[in-house]
């Protein structure tokens, strides 16, 4: 029998840490996700429940959703200025000592410009990571 713990360590993204190139942009985004893409293949065989499986190394991306701020040194201006370069990032869903923090290097992609009338200009993009992220603590 599998015993389910009475308390989980699930978290709510609140008071997060998010930096690119050492500059904090947490107040301009509402979504940051560091996402693995892990290719795998499976082949069924002729015996019951028979399979051959192979799992490849993951490649990682960072998904960002936030505001376009080109006027006051905002994230969109930073991304546009640094497009094509590699910069260090840090992300902690809960910015409290002892909680998990993810660090690594992303390739900066230029963001979109514009949006719908009467609404905040928003952006949604993916930045490729260089290699694997590092999981540590704040």
N, C-alpha and C positions, 0 to 999 in steps of 0.2 A: 504494500500500500504506500502511495506517495503522500507524504505529509506536507501540507501547505502551511507556510509560516503565518502566524497571526498578524505580523506587521511587515510591510514591504518597504523598500527604500525608493519607491517611485517619487518623482519630483515634479514640481510645477515650475515652469520657466518664469522666474521672478527675480528681479534685481540681478539680471545676467551681466556677464562680462563679455564684451566683444570688441576686439581690437584688430586693426590691420596696420602693419608697419609701425606698431607702437601707439597709434592714435585710437582713442575710444570712439566708437560709433554706436554704442548700445542704445542711445536715446533716439536713433533714427531708423531702427529696424524693428519689426515685430515677428520675423521668422528667420532663424538661423538653424540649418540642419547640416551636419557633416555625414554624408551618405556613402556607404560602400556599394560598389557594383561588383558582385562576385559571380563570374561566369562559371557555370557547371554544365556537365553533360551526364546523361544516364542512358544506358542501353539495357533493355529488358532481355533476359535470356529465356530459354525454353523450359526451365525448371520453375516450379511454383515459387513465387516471391523472389526469383533470381534477378539481380541487377548488377551491372558494372557501373561504377560511378567515378567521376573525376571532378575535382574542384580546383579552379585556377586561382591565382593571386587576385586580390581585390584592387580595383582602382577607385579613387575617392573623389567626390565633388563636394563643394559647399553651396547649398541653396540659400539665397538671400532674398528677402522681401522687405522693402522699406520705402522711405520717402526719397524723392529726388530733391536734393539741396545743392544747387550749383553756386549759390550766392555767398554763403558764409563758411566756406571751408568744410562743407558737408561731405557725406559719403559719396554721393554721385560725382561731385567735383573731384574727390580723391581718386575714384575709380577711373574717371575720364583722363585725368592727368597721368596716372600710372599704368594705363592700359598696356598690356603686353609684358609687364615686368613681373618678377617674382617677389612676393612680400611675405613676411611672417604674419601669422594670425594666432589669436588666442580666443577661445570661447569656453565659458563656464555657464551652464544653464542657471546655476545658483551660485552667485559670487560671495561665498562664505568660506572662511578658512576650513580646510579639511574636505571640501566638496570636490567633485571631479572637474578637471579642466582639460580641454583638448587643445593642443598646439601643433603647428606645422607650417607649411609654406603653400601658398596658392598662387596661381597665375591670374593676374588682374585682367578682367574683361570690362570694356566700356559699357556703361549702362544705357538704357533707352532715354530719350528726352521727350517730354510731353505727356499728355493724358486727356481725360475727358473734362469738358467744361463744367465748372462749378465744383470740382473735386480736387483733393490733394493729388499732385502728380506723384505716382508711385512707380516702383521698379521691381522687377522680378528677374533674377538671373542665376546662373550656375557658374561657379569658378572651379576649375580643375585644381586638385591638389597635386603637389610634387611628392611622390612616394606615399608613405603611410603616415597618418597623424600619430602623435604621441599622446597617450593618456596619462595624466598625472593628477595633482591636486592643486587647489588654489592656495 
